Amino acid sequence: MGSRKHKNKFSLDWASKEAPSNFSIPARNLRKSDLGGVIFGCTHNTINECLTKHLFGLPGPHFPYIKNISEGLVLFLFNYHDRKLYGIFEAAGPGQMNIDRYAWVPEGDNTGYTSFPAQWVPRPPLFWKNIHVAGASVKDRLFVVGGANGRQCSSEVEYLDLDVGKWIPTCPMLSKRLAPAMAELNNALYVTGGYDGASYISSFERHDPREEAWETLPSMKTKKGCHSMVILNEKLYTLGGFDGEKYVPTVECFDTRMGSWVEAEPMNISKGNFGSFVLEEKLYTIGGVKEHEEVMDIVECYKEGSGWEIIDLKAIGKRSHFSAIVA
């Protein structure tokens, strides 16, 4: 659950000062069926407490709809100071009043109680602090692999067990991988590429969660990271990425029945750190970063037998370093 986006004065003791304009409108009594997502607020002074405590809050009048948050609802955290939106977070359950009645109480506030009692707790934090990871789900488990903690690239693997309510470490990959790509096919995890701390790699691994081991598969033809991998017609496609010197448009296809990689038609634009998904037997890429670190809003579409085309649709704003799913 993924980063990036910039003046408005706002402080936690808003009751004694001028509040942001969005608090001047009474909160609506929205039903569960009305909620498509919820945005919680924070400031420079409170964002660290929100993220370290894994606790979000709004003023009490918002509780009539905060209590209607259901498991799986999309949630965001908006910083009023720098206008950044953080997310996506997933609701683990309904909101409650005063989960922490002392949260976000500014120093010198003699009341001692929070001004934001309509609260919600997100999913538990990862076991390891990592960035530039890859993720995929197998049945009822969400797996996260690789990444880096500071300057150290990681081979670690963990999964979210919803019954236990926390992330659990499991057997690591065979290679360290920063910014790899991962996908699920037939209840197995497949991971490609990334940066191992010395160079970008082309290696390929498979993991069946029922077994406590990873196995090596034939390497891609191109060394790269910051790429994407999706499943189209029971085949694995790796798209674009960065090879250590430049962004590339290359596309490779792996058929598990044949056990080898085949080069497919390249994308029109060399890019990395973009979102990708498959819908109605077509593969789509959205946004990303191209040469000179230019962030894009371009959408490309691929269909087997027809190739790639840039379609007349654009993302809602230029974006990179994000994920896309079909729900």
BELVENKA-V715761 format. One record per run of one state. SS is the DSSP state (alpha for helix, beta for strand, coil for the rest). FROM is the first residue (numbers start at 1). TO is the last residue. If there is no record, write none. Layout:
ss=SS from=FROM to=TO
ss=SS from=FROM to=TO
This chain:
ss=coil from=1 to=13
ss=alpha from=14 to=16
ss=coil from=17 to=20
ss=alpha from=21 to=23
ss=coil from=24 to=31
ss=alpha from=32 to=34
ss=coil from=35 to=37
ss=beta from=38 to=42
ss=coil from=43 to=46
ss=alpha from=47 to=53
ss=coil from=54 to=54
ss=beta from=55 to=58
ss=coil from=59 to=59
ss=alpha from=60 to=66
ss=coil from=67 to=73
ss=beta from=74 to=79
ss=coil from=80 to=83
ss=beta from=84 to=91
ss=coil from=92 to=95
ss=beta from=96 to=97
ss=coil from=98 to=117
ss=beta from=118 to=122
ss=coil from=123 to=130
ss=beta from=131 to=131
ss=coil from=132 to=133
ss=beta from=134 to=138
ss=coil from=139 to=140
ss=beta from=141 to=145
ss=coil from=146 to=147
ss=beta from=148 to=149
ss=coil from=150 to=151
ss=beta from=152 to=153
ss=coil from=154 to=156
ss=beta from=157 to=161
ss=coil from=162 to=165
ss=beta from=166 to=170
ss=coil from=171 to=177
ss=beta from=178 to=178
ss=coil from=179 to=180
ss=beta from=181 to=185
ss=coil from=186 to=187
ss=beta from=188 to=192
ss=coil from=193 to=194
ss=beta from=195 to=195
ss=coil from=196 to=199
ss=beta from=200 to=200
ss=coil from=201 to=203
ss=beta from=204 to=208
ss=coil from=209 to=213
ss=beta from=214 to=217
ss=coil from=218 to=224
ss=beta from=225 to=225
ss=coil from=226 to=227
ss=beta from=228 to=232
ss=coil from=233 to=234
ss=beta from=235 to=239
ss=coil from=240 to=241
ss=beta from=242 to=242
ss=coil from=243 to=246
ss=beta from=247 to=247
ss=coil from=248 to=250
ss=beta from=251 to=255
ss=coil from=256 to=259
ss=beta from=260 to=264
ss=coil from=265 to=271
ss=beta from=272 to=272
ss=coil from=273 to=274
ss=beta from=275 to=279
ss=coil from=280 to=281
ss=beta from=282 to=286
ss=coil from=287 to=288
ss=beta from=289 to=290
ss=alpha from=291 to=293
ss=beta from=294 to=295
ss=coil from=296 to=297
ss=beta from=298 to=303
ss=coil from=304 to=306
ss=beta from=307 to=314
ss=coil from=315 to=327
